[in-house]
Amino acid sequence: MSREKTIWQAIDWWAMGIYALMLTVGWFNIYSSEFSDTQKTLIDFKLSHGKQLMWIGISMLLGFVILMMDVRIYHTLSYVIYAAMLALVIITIFVGKEVNGARGWLQIGGFQLQSAEFMKVATAMALARFLSNYGVDMKLRKDWLTALSFGKSLC
């Protein structure tokens, strides 16, 4: 008789520790590149290291929320998220802001986002949903071409 693991037991704590160490080292590198003797506080949200710390906190909170969500939500919404991100990428083609010669950024309020980065996650979710469907066989040409079409949407 096997017992199910809780979410906290299923987490790879070594990987999380290594990730936290890399995150900390990266943040200190950004901090040290902007350090000056006139700086009065460790965290200044006007500078890059302060903004980066804010995004680290937001991403950790978002990661926790995603971890706590029921898996069936991802299965149910994967195609909807894929369609929404595909629409966002198409919108970016027409109204996107050009940065360093590439028109891949959307200006929303005071910040910019790159829609292609969200599309990568949506593609992985939609492809995983398709491959998990009953009866999908990658030996069949029809299923292979359908799976390939998910990846081609990024090109």
Phi, psi and omega in degrees: 000119181262147178252146182284145177280146172282169180301319183291330177282334183278346182287137175278095186291331176296314179296320179296321178295317178296319178299315180297321178295315179296321178297316180294315179297318178297318179295319178295327176296317178295318179299315183292332179288340180251000186297140174215156181291339181278352181290128184264335182235157178288324183243117177232111185287358175275341181260165185300320182292328176291317177296320180296320178296322177297315180291328175298314179297316179298317181292325177293319178296315179297319178299320178296317179297317179297320180296326183277346181288151178290138182300328182296335178297317179297319180295319182290319188263000187299316180290325178295315178297319179300314180296319180295318180289327175296318176297320179296320178294319179294319177299321180299327179300322186267322185243009182291153178269139180274125177230121181054040175084000180242130179266074183231012185242139174254133177266115179234107182063234183266005180226167181242150174222153181255108187298332181296330179292322177288328179295327179298315179294316180297322178295316179298318179295314182293320179294318177298319178297314180299313183292338180274353179294144178295133176094355178284127181229115183291353175280342178276135182300320181299313180291323179295317179292324177296314178297321179296326181295331176296316180290328180290342181292342179277341184283000000 
